[in-house]
Amino acid sequence: VQGWPVLDPPAGQARTHLVCLGTRGNGGAEATGDPALDRLALALAERGVKLAIRRNLLRFGFHVYNDDSDVATVLTVAQTVTKELNR
């Protein structure tokens, strides 16, 4: 996603409805430990995109919580936050 790390399951594992941004770690449920990802999470939440923070990842669930409009919002907001961070 526009330079943001997308977690890809190891080869051979079944794909799921979850899409995660970030790098796996042992973080908590309140922050990723990465200021850039935390800024993205806040910006997405402000725009009504539902997500969870788990183990340093931003987790989206396309089975119930997210839809195509959320994908468009994530792409737009990710681009905006990237520009803000690169100033």
Helices and strands as residue ranges (DSSP letters): E 18-22, H 35-46, E 52-54, E 57-61, H 68-85
